Amino acid sequence: MADKGDLGWRAVAGAAAFVGGFVARKALTYAWKKATGKEPPTNPESPQVALSEALGWAVVTGVGMEVTRLLVTRAAARQYAKANGRLPASFGMNDA
């Protein structure tokens, strides 16, 4: 059973990931429009979307969302450690 600290960390990390994902998606869409001059594909799996465009959007969103998740999780862990004097237990580094 998770203790209160783990539940608190899960809530903080979940909220941070949700907000970070939302902002990242908006930023990636904006950057795609600026770079290509058109909207990103809404359904890249469709055969009507050019393969190069579908692959490009998949790479951009995959890398962009993962980088965002990494940065947001690190920032949330840093704030959690400031507030609690230790990293979340799931990090396995509570001596830091």
N, C-alpha and C positions, 0 to 999 in steps of 0.2 A: 504494500500500500504506500502511496506517495505521501510524504510529509507536507506540511503547509508551505515550506520553502519551495519544494518541487512544483506544487500547484501554482504558487505565485510566479515562479519562473515560466511555467507553461503559459500562464495567462499573459505575461509580459511579452514573451517571445511570439506567441500567437498573434497578439494585437500588432506588434511591430512588423511581423511578416505580412499581415493583411494590409496595413497602411503602406509599407514599402512596396509590396506587389502592385497595389493600385497606382501609386506614383510612378513606379518604373514602367508600367504598361502605358501610361499617358505619355511619359517621356520618350519611350521607344516609338510609339505611334507618331509623335511629333517629329522625331528625328528621321523616321522613315519617309514621312511626307516631304520634309525638306530635302532629303537626299535623292528621292526618286521622282518627286513631283506628283505622286498619286497616293491614294489610300493603301494601307497594307491589306493583303488578302484576308477576307473574313473567313474563308474556308480553304486553307492551303491544300487540303487533300483533294479538292475538286480537280478533275482533269481539265477543266476550263482555265485553270490558273497555270501560267507558264511554270515549268519545273524550276527554272532558275529563280523566279520570284518566290516560289513556295520554299525552296531550300534557303534562300537568302533570309526570308522572314523567320524560318525555323531557327536558323543559326543566331540571328540577331536577338530573337526573344529568348531562346534557350540560354545563351551566354549572359544576356542582360539581366534576366530574372535570377539566375544563379549568383551572379556577382552582387546583385541587390540583396538577395537572401543572406549571403555571406557577410556583407557589410552591416546589414541591419542586425543580424544575430550578434555580431561582435560588439556593436554599439550597445545593444540591449544588455549583453553580458557585462560590459564595462559599467553600465549604470546600476545593474543588479549588485555587482561587487561593491560599488561605492556605497550603496544603501545597506548592504548586509555584511560587509567586511569580508566576503568570500565569493568565489565564483559559484554558480549553480552546481549541485552535486553531479549532474549529468556530464560536466566537463572533466570530472575526475582529477582536478588540480586544486583541491581545497587548501593546499599549503601555501599557495601564492599570495 
